Amino acid sequence: MNDSPVLKSYKRKDVDEFLIRLNEAQLKALSEKDDEIKRLFSECEFYKKECEKKDGEITSIKAEYEDMLEKKQKETDMVNARLGEKLSAAENAATAIIAEAKTERERLLSIAKAEAESYAVKAKAKAEEYCEQAKQLSLVYREHFSKANQSLEVMNKHLDTALEEMAKLISGN
């Protein structure tokens, strides 16, 4: 073998040991992966059997459900037949009740309308009464306000005169 300067730094024994360790590590990794694959296949087989078992249970439950559904359908058909007769009678009764309710509604509407009109007339009269009272009070308050203003003007004149007199006394005139 032609030894190049790079290869001269490694001993053949060291290289062989390195390659053996590398090979062993690779074999170990392959073995671990193989074990993992076997475990996964085993798990897959377990779940496959579980699925088959559940499929059988589902088939059994489905058959029971279909039997029950068929019985319930027969019962429903019988009930529907009886209900059809009762429904026809109920429709006739409902038509009569609706006609009676419409008549009663019209009667109550006319009573309510009359009461509402009466209430509106009374409310309007009361509102007018309150407005008139408010106007009267407003006139009284205006009169009192006017008198109060006049009194204040007279008091202001007296105060001005008193202040002028005091100023004269103080200044000595």
JOPECOR-V873012 format. One record per pair of residues at least 24 apart in sequence whose C-alpha atoms are under 10 Angstrom apart, sorted by the first residue. I is the first residue (numbers start at 1). GAP is how many residues later the second one is. Records with the same first field share a line. If there is no record, write none. Layout:
I = GAP ; GAP
//
This chain:
none
//
